[in-house]
Amino acid sequence: MSTRTLIQGGLVITAADETHADVLIEDGRIAAVAAHASTVAQGWTADRVIDATDRYVIPGGVDAHTHMELPFGGTFASDTFETGTRAAAWGGTTTIVDFAVQSQGQALRAGLDAWYAKADGQCAIDYGFHMILSDVNEGSLKEMDRLVEEGITSFKLFMAYPGVFYSDDGQILRAMQRAESNGGLIMMHAENGIAIDVLVEQALARGESDPRYHGEVRKALLEAEATHRAIQLARVAGAPLYVVHVSAEEALAELATARDKGLPVFGETCPQYLFLSTDNLAEPDFEGAKYVCSTPLRPREHQAALWRGLRTNDLQVVSTDHCPFCFTGQKELGRGDFSKIPNGLPGVENRMDLLHQAVVDGHITRRRWIEIACATPARMFGLYPKKGTLAPGADADVVIYDPHAEQTVSAETHHMNVDYSAYEGKRLTGQVQTVLSRGELVIDQRKFTGRAGHGSYVPRATCQYLG
């Protein structure tokens, strides 16, 4: 049975265009887009008609950095693939790329298979995987080639977290050389973890144990230094580089310098760095623990540089690094020792709305909103034009967005499986109204109509900004 859905009367916004147009969906894909008043659109019929008058019609968001069920610091991220993808849908995101984890001493395949199993039959929206390399050796380097062929085309390395995920410069160089030959993209957590560990030890010895010291020891200069080093190693290897969760003006400057030289170096930032600051980390009564993530929140002055980077395209992507831990029982593991607070914030449900607020506030344009949240992440990670745009042949991942709705962000009303909101009480203009994933209604007029298991695994091509 062929089913046709027609979305009528909205303003269709992609990274390239804004047009008053109707969108025809057939069998889970976009069949056609035509000007609302055109004779073509007038002739369309459908089983289901959605009125998008006074609404935006935008591509579903692509969040290329999430951590569902991630083991960290003796606990697990509190969102499962079921709860996390449902929350993503509520926030207008229709594809996530999560991180499968290689454990020390294990094969990449064992880690990847564990993540396939966690996600299988659980997801409300489509999903793909990156691979975290935490043990670079001859075996795992060979496995990288096989994973690229299988559609896992990006590999994350850590210059931080010695003893857990850390790779030294030699291991990083080898992985970059391998990526250069197999077409993979190296993603880098760029912080000098060896130096940070010294500063942590010294701070605790001085009795500085509150959450705010998490931000003070993870210095912006050590993010900048690691970013610079990662860029030089990538140049030596002849490989592209994608730096995750850029938070500091100095690190952004390193990316801008590299890009000015024409190097294939890319950067992402996250809403927490655009909207939150060290003021949050300093909240009294251990409340600051809610905001402990790495890279850490920075002083407010860094925000203007990050917004500028998004406007000048020195930063190309905004993803969430969604990695939630409940305040009660999880964040509290670090009472009396900030180094034991699980690192991560909830945000997969808030990203599209926060970035729309940035449009309202004049930081970015509507098309740039779609570019950094939908189109560029899809291109960066080999999902475009199946994902990230509204064009014939694309998956019918479509959001009907009300740009005038007022909302107040709160843990009381969010759908993430976590007991606090990083943006509690923040008033936003704009809200997701209806969401389709491959043509199926997942959110219908602010009601969840999706199901676990609708979401499909999506193998990815290589980065579309290369070669």
Salt bridges, closest charged atoms under 4 A:
GLU18 OE1 - ARG366 NH2 2.75
ASP22 OD1 - HIS36 ND1 2.82
GLU26 OE1 - ARG4 NH1 3.40
ASP79 OD2 - HIS322 NE2 2.80
GLU82 OE2 - ARG86 NH1 3.63
ASP113 OD1 - ARG109 NH1 2.99
ASP126 OD2 - LYS387 NZ 2.64
ASP126 OD1 - ARG438 NH2 2.88
GLU138 OE2 - ARG174 NH1 3.81
ASP145 OD2 - ARG178 NH2 2.85
GLU150 OE1 - ARG109 NH2 2.30
ASP169 OD1 - ARG229 NH1 2.72
GLU191 OE1 - HIS189 NE2 2.75
GLU191 OE1 - ARG218 NH2 2.94
GLU208 OE1 - ARG206 NH2 2.97
GLU216 OE2 - ARG212 NH1 2.90
GLU223 OE1 - ARG298 NH2 2.85
GLU225 OE2 - ARG229 NE 2.81
GLU249 OE2 - ARG308 NH2 3.93
GLU250 OE1 - HIS302 ND1 3.91
GLU254 OE1 - HIS228 ND1 2.87
GLU268 OE2 - HIS65 ND1 2.66
ASP279 OD2 - ARG300 NH2 2.70
GLU287 OE1 - LYS290 NZ 2.69
ASP314 OD1 - ARG259 NE 3.90
ASP321 OD1 - HIS65 NE2 2.89
ASP321 OD1 - HIS67 NE2 3.21
GLU332 OE2 - ARG335 NH2 3.63
ASP337 OD2 - LYS340 NZ 2.90
GLU349 OE2 - HIS415 ND1 2.72
GLU371 OE1 - ARG368 NH1 3.11
ASP395 OD1 - ARG29 NE 3.87
ASP395 OD2 - LYS386 NZ 3.47
ASP395 OD2 - LYS387 NZ 2.77
ASP397 OD2 - LYS387 NZ 2.79
ASP402 OD2 - ARG55 NH2 3.90
GLU440 OE1 - HIS454 ND1 3.50
